[in-house]
Amino acid sequence: MTGDTEIGVYTDLLQPGADCIRVGTLWIHDRRQGSASFEYSQEWLNHPHSYELEPMLPLGRGKYHTAPGQALFGSMSDSAPDRWGRRLDTTGTPQRSTGISDGERSLGGAALSAWGK
C-alpha cells in the first residue's frame, strides 16, 4: 500500500470518565524508511489544560516531523517493544518475522487494518 496513513490521537487523561478529546493527527509515512508527522488539533490547542506531548512536539500550530529514519515520535513509541520483542514479533518465535513496523505495533489494530495486514 502506498501513501500516508492518518491516525487520530485522543486522550481522556484530563477528565477520567469524560469524553475523549482529540489531541491531534498522526501521519505515518514510508513504512520501509520510517517517518511520521503530527499536528495538534485546534480543540486541543484551545483546551485550558492542554500540554505538549513531548519536547519534540511543542504546543502550537503546524506540523511536526520525525527525524529521517525515526518511525514515530518518542511519546507515541513508548509502547513499542524492545529489541527482543521486535525479534519475537507477533509470531512468538525469534526465527520468523512478520515484517510489522514499530509504528504498526505501537498503534495496534488501527494501523494494521489501515495497511491491510
N, CA, C and O atoms as a GROMACS GRO file, in nm:
protein
  468
    1MET      N    1   0.085  -0.119   0.000
    1MET     CA    2   0.000   0.000   0.000
    1MET      C    3   0.088   0.123   0.000
    1MET      O    4   0.187   0.129   0.074
    2THR      N    5   0.056   0.220  -0.080
    2THR     CA    6   0.132   0.344  -0.085
    2THR      C    7   0.052   0.455  -0.020
    2THR      O    8  -0.067   0.442   0.005
    3GLY      N    9   0.120   0.565   0.008
    3GLY     CA   10   0.055   0.680   0.068
    3GLY      C   11   0.067   0.680   0.219
    3GLY      O   12   0.118   0.586   0.280
    4ASP      N   13   0.018   0.787   0.277
    4ASP     CA   14   0.025   0.805   0.422
    4ASP      C   15  -0.094   0.739   0.490
    4ASP      O   16  -0.202   0.725   0.431
    5THR      N   17  -0.074   0.700   0.613
    5THR     CA   18  -0.182   0.651   0.697
    5THR      C   19  -0.211   0.759   0.800
    5THR      O   20  -0.121   0.803   0.871
    6GLU      N   21  -0.335   0.801   0.808
    6GLU     CA   22  -0.377   0.907   0.901
    6GLU      C   23  -0.445   0.844   1.022
    6GLU      O   24  -0.536   0.763   1.008
    7ILE      N   25  -0.398   0.883   1.142
    7ILE     CA   26  -0.449   0.824   1.265
    7ILE      C   27  -0.483   0.936   1.364
    7ILE      O   28  -0.400   1.023   1.391
    8GLY      N   29  -0.605   0.934   1.416
    8GLY     CA   30  -0.646   1.031   1.517
    8GLY      C   31  -0.584   0.995   1.652
    8GLY      O   32  -0.580   0.878   1.690
    9VAL      N   33  -0.534   1.096   1.725
    9VAL     CA   34  -0.475   1.076   1.857
    9VAL      C   35  -0.568   1.142   1.958
    9VAL      O   36  -0.599   1.261   1.947
   10TYR      N   37  -0.613   1.064   2.058
   10TYR     CA   38  -0.711   1.111   2.156
   10TYR      C   39  -0.660   1.086   2.298
   10TYR      O   40  -0.571   1.004   2.320
   11THR      N   41  -0.718   1.159   2.393
   11THR     CA   42  -0.690   1.134   2.534
   11THR      C   43  -0.816   1.158   2.616
   11THR      O   44  -0.902   1.238   2.580
   12ASP      N   45  -0.823   1.087   2.728
   12ASP     CA   46  -0.925   1.117   2.829
   12ASP      C   47  -0.857   1.138   2.963
   12ASP      O   48  -0.921   1.129   3.068
   13LEU      N   49  -0.727   1.166   2.960
   13LEU     CA   50  -0.648   1.184   3.082
   13LEU      C   51  -0.685   1.309   3.160
   13LEU      O   52  -0.663   1.316   3.280
   14LEU      N   53  -0.740   1.408   3.093
   14LEU     CA   54  -0.770   1.533   3.161
   14LEU      C   55  -0.887   1.519   3.256
   14LEU      O   56  -0.888   1.579   3.364
   15GLN      N   57  -0.987   1.439   3.218
   15GLN     CA   58  -1.105   1.419   3.300
   15GLN      C   59  -1.150   1.274   3.284
   15GLN      O   60  -1.236   1.246   3.201
   16PRO      N   61  -1.094   1.182   3.362
   16PRO     CA   62  -1.133   1.042   3.350
   16PRO      C   63  -1.284   1.026   3.355
   16PRO      O   64  -1.352   1.086   3.438
   17GLY      N   65  -1.334   0.944   3.266
   17GLY     CA   66  -1.478   0.922   3.257
   17GLY      C   67  -1.547   1.017   3.161
   17GLY      O   68  -1.661   0.993   3.121
   18ALA      N   69  -1.480   1.124   3.124
   18ALA     CA   70  -1.538   1.220   3.030
   18ALA      C   71  -1.510   1.173   2.887
   18ALA      O   72  -1.436   1.078   2.866
   19ASP      N   73  -1.572   1.239   2.793
   19ASP     CA   74  -1.546   1.208   2.653
   19ASP      C   75  -1.400   1.232   2.619
   19ASP      O   76  -1.335   1.320   2.676
   20CYS      N   77  -1.350   1.155   2.526
   20CYS     CA   78  -1.213   1.174   2.479
   20CYS      C   79  -1.200   1.307   2.405
   20CYS      O   80  -1.294   1.354   2.341
   21ILE      N   81  -1.083   1.364   2.414
   21ILE     CA   82  -1.052   1.488   2.344
   21ILE      C   83  -0.952   1.455   2.234
   21ILE      O   84  -0.854   1.384   2.258
   22ARG      N   85  -0.976   1.506   2.115
   22ARG     CA   86  -0.881   1.483   2.006
   22ARG      C   87  -0.758   1.571   2.028
   22ARG      O   88  -0.768   1.694   2.027
   23VAL      N   89  -0.644   1.507   2.048
   23VAL     CA   90  -0.519   1.578   2.069
   23VAL      C   91  -0.462   1.624   1.935
   23VAL      O   92  -0.408   1.734   1.925
   24GLY      N   93  -0.475   1.540   1.834
   24GLY     CA   94  -0.422   1.576   1.703
   24GLY      C   95  -0.429   1.461   1.606
   24GLY      O   96  -0.502   1.364   1.626
   25THR      N   97  -0.351   1.474   1.500
   25THR     CA   98  -0.346   1.373   1.394
   25THR      C   99  -0.202   1.331   1.371
   25THR      O  100  -0.112   1.414   1.362
   26LEU      N  101  -0.184   1.200   1.362
   26LEU     CA  102  -0.054   1.141   1.331
   26LEU      C  103  -0.061   1.084   1.190
   26LEU      O  104  -0.155   1.013   1.155
   27TRP      N  105   0.039   1.116   1.110
   27TRP     CA  106   0.050   1.058   0.976
   27TRP      C  107   0.174   0.969   0.974
   27TRP      O  108   0.283   1.014   1.008
   28ILE      N  109   0.157   0.844   0.934
   28ILE     CA  110   0.269   0.752   0.917
   28ILE      C  111   0.306   0.754   0.769
   28ILE      O  112   0.220   0.732   0.683
   29HIS      N  113   0.433   0.778   0.740
   29HIS     CA  114   0.482   0.783   0.603
   29HIS      C  115   0.578   0.666   0.581
   29HIS      O  116   0.633   0.612   0.677
   30ASP      N  117   0.599   0.630   0.461
   30ASP     CA  118   0.704   0.538   0.417
   30ASP      C  119   0.742   0.434   0.521
   30ASP      O  120   0.833   0.455   0.601
   31ARG      N  121   0.672   0.323   0.520
   31ARG     CA  122   0.695   0.216   0.617
   31ARG      C  123   0.838   0.163   0.616
   31ARG      O  124   0.891   0.128   0.722
   32ARG      N  125   0.901   0.158   0.500
   32ARG     CA  126   1.036   0.099   0.493
   32ARG      C  127   1.140   0.188   0.558
   32ARG      O  128   1.223   0.140   0.635
   33GLN      N  129   1.138   0.317   0.529
   33GLN     CA  130   1.236   0.410   0.585
   33GLN      C  131   1.196   0.458   0.723
   33GLN      O  132   1.282   0.490   0.806
   34GLY      N  133   1.068   0.464   0.750
   34GLY     CA  134   1.018   0.506   0.880
   34GLY      C  135   1.020   0.656   0.897
   34GLY      O  136   1.127   0.716   0.910
   35SER      N  137   0.903   0.716   0.899
   35SER     CA  138   0.890   0.858   0.929
   35SER      C  139   0.744   0.888   0.960
   35SER      O  140   0.654   0.814   0.921
   36ALA      N  141   0.723   0.997   1.032
   36ALA     CA  142   0.587   1.034   1.072
   36ALA      C  143   0.578   1.186   1.086
   36ALA      O  144   0.678   1.255   1.099
   37SER      N  145   0.454   1.234   1.084
   37SER     CA  146   0.424   1.375   1.110
   37SER      C  147   0.310   1.381   1.210
   37SER      O  148   0.229   1.288   1.220
   38PHE      N  149   0.303   1.491   1.283
   38PHE     CA  150   0.197   1.510   1.381
   38PHE      C  151   0.155   1.655   1.382
   38PHE      O  152   0.237   1.745   1.365
   39GLU      N  153   0.024   1.677   1.400
   39GLU     CA  154  -0.029   1.813   1.413
   39GLU      C  155  -0.135   1.813   1.523
   39GLU      O  156  -0.225   1.729   1.522
   40TYR      N  157  -0.123   1.908   1.617
   40TYR     CA  158  -0.222   1.921   1.724
   40TYR      C  159  -0.354   1.970   1.665
   40TYR      O  160  -0.355   2.048   1.569
   41SER      N  161  -0.465   1.924   1.723
   41SER     CA  162  -0.597   1.972   1.681
   41SER      C  163  -0.624   2.109   1.744
   41SER      O  164  -0.567   2.143   1.848
   42GLN      N  165  -0.709   2.186   1.680
   42GLN     CA  166  -0.748   2.316   1.735
   42GLN      C  167  -0.819   2.298   1.868
   42GLN      O  168  -0.803   2.381   1.959
   43GLU      N  169  -0.897   2.191   1.881
   43GLU     CA  170  -0.967   2.161   2.007
   43GLU      C  171  -0.866   2.146   2.121
   43GLU      O  172  -0.888   2.197   2.231
   44TRP      N  173  -0.755   2.076   2.096
   44TRP     CA  174  -0.652   2.056   2.198
   44TRP      C  175  -0.580   2.188   2.228
   44TRP      O  176  -0.556   2.220   2.344
   45LEU      N  177  -0.547   2.261   2.125
   45LEU     CA  178  -0.477   2.388   2.145
   45LEU      C  179  -0.561   2.487   2.226
   45LEU      O  180  -0.507   2.568   2.301
   46ASN      N  181  -0.692   2.481   2.210
   46ASN     CA  182  -0.782   2.572   2.281
   46ASN      C  183  -0.818   2.524   2.422
   46ASN      O  184  -0.871   2.602   2.501
   47HIS      N  185  -0.788   2.399   2.454
   47HIS     CA  186  -0.828   2.344   2.584
   47HIS      C  187  -0.743   2.408   2.694
   47HIS      O  188  -0.621   2.420   2.679
   48PRO      N  189  -0.806   2.450   2.805
   48PRO     CA  190  -0.730   2.519   2.911
   48PRO      C  191  -0.625   2.431   2.981
   48PRO      O  192  -0.534   2.484   3.044
   49HIS      N  193  -0.637   2.299   2.971
   49HIS     CA  194  -0.542   2.209   3.037
   49HIS      C  195  -0.455   2.132   2.937
   49HIS      O  196  -0.397   2.029   2.972
   50SER      N  197  -0.446   2.181   2.815
   50SER     CA  198  -0.363   2.112   2.715
   50SER      C  199  -0.216   2.122   2.752
   50SER      O  200  -0.176   2.213   2.825
   51TYR      N  201  -0.137   2.030   2.702
   51TYR     CA  202   0.007   2.027   2.729
   51TYR      C  203   0.076   1.966   2.609
   51TYR      O  204   0.014   1.896   2.529
   52GLU      N  205   0.205   1.991   2.596
   52GLU     CA  206   0.280   1.930   2.486
   52GLU      C  207   0.303   1.783   2.518
   52GLU      O  208   0.324   1.746   2.634
   53LEU      N  209   0.300   1.700   2.417
   53LEU     CA  210   0.318   1.558   2.437
   53LEU      C  211   0.463   1.521   2.466
   53LEU      O  212   0.491   1.421   2.533
   54GLU      N  213   0.555   1.602   2.416
   54GLU     CA  214   0.698   1.581   2.439
   54GLU      C  215   0.771   1.705   2.388
   54GLU      O  216   0.713   1.785   2.316
   55PRO      N  217   0.898   1.722   2.425
   55PRO     CA  218   0.972   1.840   2.381
   55PRO      C  219   0.984   1.853   2.228
   55PRO      O  220   0.993   1.965   2.176
   56MET      N  221   0.982   1.742   2.155
   56MET     CA  222   0.989   1.748   2.009
   56MET      C  223   0.856   1.792   1.947
   56MET      O  224   0.848   1.818   1.827
   57LEU      N  225   0.751   1.799   2.030
   57LEU     CA  226   0.618   1.840   1.984
   57LEU      C  227   0.568   1.956   2.070
   57LEU      O  228   0.471   1.941   2.144
   58PRO      N  229   0.635   2.073   2.062
   58PRO     CA  230   0.589   2.186   2.143
   58PRO      C  231   0.446   2.224   2.107
   58PRO      O  232   0.405   2.216   1.991
   59LEU      N  233   0.372   2.265   2.207
   59LEU     CA  234   0.232   2.300   2.187
   59LEU      C  235   0.222   2.421   2.095
   59LEU      O  236   0.270   2.529   2.128
   60GLY      N  237   0.160   2.403   1.980
   60GLY     CA  238   0.145   2.512   1.885
   60GLY      C  239   0.090   2.461   1.753
   60GLY      O  240   0.074   2.341   1.732
   61ARG      N  241   0.063   2.554   1.665
   61ARG     CA  242   0.008   2.520   1.533
   61ARG      C  243   0.118   2.472   1.439
   61ARG      O  244   0.235   2.506   1.455
   62GLY      N  245   0.077   2.391   1.342
   62GLY     CA  246   0.169   2.344   1.240
   62GLY      C  247   0.204   2.198   1.256
   62GLY      O  248   0.179   2.137   1.360
   63LYS      N  249   0.263   2.142   1.150
   63LYS     CA  250   0.303   2.000   1.151
   63LYS      C  251   0.445   1.985   1.200
   63LYS      O  252   0.533   2.066   1.171
   64TYR      N  253   0.464   1.879   1.277
   64TYR     CA  254   0.597   1.840   1.324
   64TYR      C  255   0.634   1.709   1.256
   64TYR      O  256   0.547   1.625   1.231
   65HIS      N  257   0.762   1.692   1.226
   65HIS     CA  258   0.807   1.574   1.153
   65HIS      C  259   0.918   1.504   1.231
   65HIS      O  260   1.001   1.568   1.295
   66THR      N  261   0.919   1.371   1.224
   66THR     CA  262   1.026   1.295   1.287
   66THR      C  263   1.154   1.313   1.207
   66THR      O  264   1.152   1.353   1.091
   67ALA      N  265   1.265   1.284   1.272
   67ALA     CA  266   1.394   1.285   1.203
   67ALA      C  267   1.396   1.171   1.102
   67ALA      O  268   1.325   1.072   1.122
   68PRO      N  269   1.473   1.182   0.995
   68PRO     CA  270   1.480   1.073   0.897
   68PRO      C  271   1.516   0.941   0.965
   68PRO      O  272   1.609   0.934   1.045
   69GLY      N  273   1.442   0.838   0.931
   69GLY     CA  274   1.465   0.706   0.987
   69GLY      C  275   1.400   0.682   1.122
   69GLY      O  276   1.406   0.571   1.175
   70GLN      N  277   1.337   0.783   1.180
   70GLN     CA  278   1.266   0.769   1.308
   70GLN      C  279   1.120   0.742   1.277
   70GLN      O  280   1.050   0.830   1.226
   71ALA      N  281   1.073   0.622   1.308
   71ALA     CA  282   0.938   0.580   1.269
   71ALA      C  283   0.828   0.658   1.339
   71ALA      O  284   0.726   0.690   1.278
   72LEU      N  285   0.847   0.690   1.467
   72LEU     CA  286   0.745   0.760   1.546
   72LEU      C  287   0.810   0.859   1.640
   72LEU      O  288   0.931   0.853   1.665
   73PHE      N  289   0.731   0.949   1.693
   73PHE     CA  290   0.777   1.038   1.799
   73PHE      C  291   0.790   0.956   1.927
   73PHE      O  292   0.718   0.858   1.946
   74GLY      N  293   0.881   0.995   2.015
   74GLY     CA  294   0.906   0.920   2.138
   74GLY      C  295   0.782   0.897   2.222
   74GLY      O  296   0.762   0.788   2.274
   75SER      N  297   0.698   0.998   2.236
   75SER     CA  298   0.578   0.984   2.318
   75SER      C  299   0.479   0.884   2.261
   75SER      O  300   0.394   0.833   2.333
   76MET      N  301   0.490   0.856   2.134
   76MET     CA  302   0.397   0.762   2.070
   76MET      C  303   0.460   0.625   2.049
   76MET      O  304   0.391   0.530   2.013
   77SER      N  305   0.590   0.614   2.072
   77SER     CA  306   0.655   0.485   2.051
   77SER      C  307   0.693   0.418   2.182
   77SER      O  308   0.752   0.310   2.180
   78ASP      N  309   0.662   0.480   2.296
   78ASP     CA  310   0.697   0.421   2.425
   78ASP      C  311   0.636   0.283   2.444
   78ASP      O  312   0.690   0.200   2.517
   79SER      N  313   0.524   0.256   2.378
   79SER     CA  314   0.462   0.125   2.394
   79SER      C  315   0.516   0.023   2.294
   79SER      O  316   0.476  -0.093   2.297
   80ALA      N  317   0.606   0.065   2.207
   80ALA     CA  318   0.666  -0.029   2.111
   80ALA      C  319   0.757  -0.126   2.184
   80ALA      O  320   0.820  -0.089   2.284
   81PRO      N  321   0.765  -0.249   2.137
   81PRO     CA  322   0.851  -0.347   2.205
   81PRO      C  323   0.999  -0.314   2.190
   81PRO      O  324   1.040  -0.245   2.096
   82ASP      N  325   1.078  -0.366   2.283
   82ASP     CA  326   1.222  -0.350   2.274
   82ASP      C  327   1.279  -0.443   2.167
   82ASP      O  328   1.203  -0.507   2.093
   83ARG      N  329   1.411  -0.451   2.160
   83ARG     CA  330   1.474  -0.530   2.054
   83ARG      C  331   1.428  -0.677   2.058
   83ARG      O  332   1.397  -0.734   1.954
   84TRP      N  333   1.425  -0.736   2.177
   84TRP     CA  334   1.382  -0.875   2.187
   84TRP      C  335   1.235  -0.889   2.145
   84TRP      O  336   1.199  -0.983   2.075
   85GLY      N  337   1.154  -0.798   2.187
   85GLY     CA  338   1.013  -0.802   2.148
   85GLY      C  339   0.994  -0.791   1.998
   85GLY      O  340   0.906  -0.856   1.941
   86ARG      N  341   1.078  -0.709   1.933
   86ARG     CA  342   1.070  -0.700   1.787
   86ARG      C  343   1.112  -0.831   1.723
   86ARG      O  344   1.057  -0.871   1.620
   87ARG      N  345   1.210  -0.898   1.783
   87ARG     CA  346   1.252  -1.028   1.728
   87ARG      C  347   1.140  -1.130   1.741
   87ARG      O  348   1.118  -1.211   1.651
   88LEU      N  349   1.071  -1.126   1.853
   88LEU     CA  350   0.959  -1.220   1.871
   88LEU      C  351   0.844  -1.186   1.779
   88LEU      O  352   0.769  -1.273   1.735
   89ASP      N  353   0.832  -1.053   1.751
   89ASP     CA  354   0.727  -1.004   1.661
   89ASP      C  355   0.593  -1.056   1.709
   89ASP      O  356   0.572  -1.068   1.830
   90THR      N  357   0.505  -1.088   1.621
   90THR     CA  358   0.374  -1.139   1.663
   90THR      C  359   0.365  -1.290   1.650
   90THR      O  360   0.259  -1.347   1.675
   91THR      N  361   0.474  -1.355   1.611
   91THR     CA  362   0.471  -1.499   1.590
   91THR      C  363   0.501  -1.578   1.715
   91THR      O  364   0.467  -1.696   1.723
   92GLY      N  365   0.564  -1.516   1.813
   92GLY     CA  366   0.601  -1.587   1.934
   92GLY      C  367   0.735  -1.658   1.923
   92GLY      O  368   0.777  -1.723   2.019
   93THR      N  369   0.802  -1.648   1.811
   93THR     CA  370   0.934  -1.710   1.795
   93THR      C  371   1.029  -1.610   1.732
   93THR      O  372   0.989  -1.532   1.646
   94PRO      N  373   1.156  -1.612   1.774
   94PRO     CA  374   1.251  -1.517   1.719
   94PRO      C  375   1.297  -1.552   1.578
   94PRO      O  376   1.363  -1.470   1.514
   95GLN      N  377   1.266  -1.670   1.528
   95GLN     CA  378   1.317  -1.711   1.398
   95GLN      C  379   1.242  -1.650   1.281
   95GLN      O  380   1.300  -1.634   1.174
   96ARG      N  381   1.116  -1.616   1.296
   96ARG     CA  382   1.035  -1.570   1.184
   96ARG      C  383   0.975  -1.433   1.216
   96ARG      O  384   0.913  -1.415   1.321
   97SER      N  385   0.992  -1.339   1.127
   97SER     CA  386   0.938  -1.205   1.146
   97SER      C  387   0.822  -1.183   1.051
   97SER      O  388   0.824  -1.230   0.937
   98THR      N  389   0.720  -1.110   1.097
   98THR     CA  390   0.606  -1.080   1.011
   98THR      C  391   0.625  -0.950   0.935
   98THR      O  392   0.543  -0.917   0.850
   99GLY      N  393   0.732  -0.876   0.964
   99GLY     CA  394   0.758  -0.752   0.894
   99GLY      C  395   0.674  -0.634   0.940
   99GLY      O  396   0.661  -0.535   0.868
  100ILE      N  397   0.617  -0.642   1.058
  100ILE     CA  398   0.537  -0.532   1.111
  100ILE      C  399   0.631  -0.427   1.168
  100ILE      O  400   0.723  -0.460   1.243
  101SER      N  401   0.608  -0.301   1.134
  101SER     CA  402   0.694  -0.193   1.181
  101SER      C  403   0.661  -0.156   1.326
  101SER      O  404   0.555  -0.193   1.377
  102ASP      N  405   0.752  -0.084   1.393
  102ASP     CA  406   0.726  -0.037   1.529
  102ASP      C  407   0.600   0.049   1.534
  102ASP      O  408   0.523   0.040   1.629
  103GLY      N  409   0.581   0.132   1.433
  103GLY     CA  410   0.463   0.215   1.429
  103GLY      C  411   0.336   0.133   1.429
  103GLY      O  412   0.239   0.166   1.498
  104GLU      N  413   0.335   0.027   1.350
  104GLU     CA  414   0.218  -0.060   1.346
  104GLU      C  415   0.197  -0.130   1.479
  104GLU      O  416   0.084  -0.143   1.526
  105ARG      N  417   0.305  -0.176   1.541
  105ARG     CA  418   0.293  -0.242   1.671
  105ARG      C  419   0.239  -0.145   1.777
  105ARG      O  420   0.148  -0.180   1.852
  106SER      N  421   0.294  -0.025   1.781
  106SER     CA  422   0.254   0.073   1.883
  106SER      C  423   0.108   0.113   1.869
  106SER      O  424   0.038   0.131   1.969
  107LEU      N  425   0.064   0.126   1.747
  107LEU     CA  426  -0.071   0.175   1.723
  107LEU      C  427  -0.173   0.064   1.713
  107LEU      O  428  -0.292   0.091   1.704
  108GLY      N  429  -0.129  -0.059   1.715
  108GLY     CA  430  -0.218  -0.175   1.724
  108GLY      C  431  -0.305  -0.194   1.602
  108GLY      O  432  -0.265  -0.166   1.490
  109GLY      N  433  -0.424  -0.242   1.626
  109GLY     CA  434  -0.514  -0.285   1.520
  109GLY      C  435  -0.549  -0.177   1.420
  109GLY      O  436  -0.565  -0.207   1.302
  110ALA      N  437  -0.561  -0.052   1.463
  110ALA     CA  438  -0.598   0.053   1.370
  110ALA      C  439  -0.497   0.067   1.259
  110ALA      O  440  -0.533   0.078   1.142
  111ALA      N  441  -0.369   0.065   1.296
  111ALA     CA  442  -0.264   0.077   1.195
  111ALA      C  443  -0.258  -0.047   1.109
  111ALA      O  444  -0.239  -0.038   0.988
  112LEU      N  445  -0.274  -0.163   1.172
  112LEU     CA  446  -0.269  -0.287   1.095
  112LEU      C  447  -0.382  -0.293   0.996
  112LEU      O  448  -0.363  -0.335   0.882
  113SER      N  449  -0.501  -0.251   1.037
  113SER     CA  450  -0.615  -0.251   0.947
  113SER      C  451  -0.594  -0.154   0.833
  113SER      O  452  -0.628  -0.184   0.719
  114ALA      N  453  -0.537  -0.039   0.864
  114ALA     CA  454  -0.516   0.063   0.761
  114ALA      C  455  -0.419   0.014   0.655
  114ALA      O  456  -0.429   0.053   0.539
  115TRP      N  457  -0.324  -0.071   0.695
  115TRP     CA  458  -0.227  -0.122   0.600
  115TRP      C  459  -0.270  -0.254   0.540
  115TRP      O  460  -0.199  -0.312   0.458
  116GLY      N  461  -0.386  -0.302   0.579
  116GLY     CA  462  -0.439  -0.423   0.518
  116GLY      C  463  -0.373  -0.551   0.560
  116GLY      O  464  -0.377  -0.649   0.486
  117LYS      N  465  -0.313  -0.554   0.676
  117LYS     CA  466  -0.248  -0.678   0.724
  117LYS      C  467  -0.353  -0.775   0.773
  117LYS      O  468  -0.320  -0.885   0.817
   0.00000   0.00000   0.00000
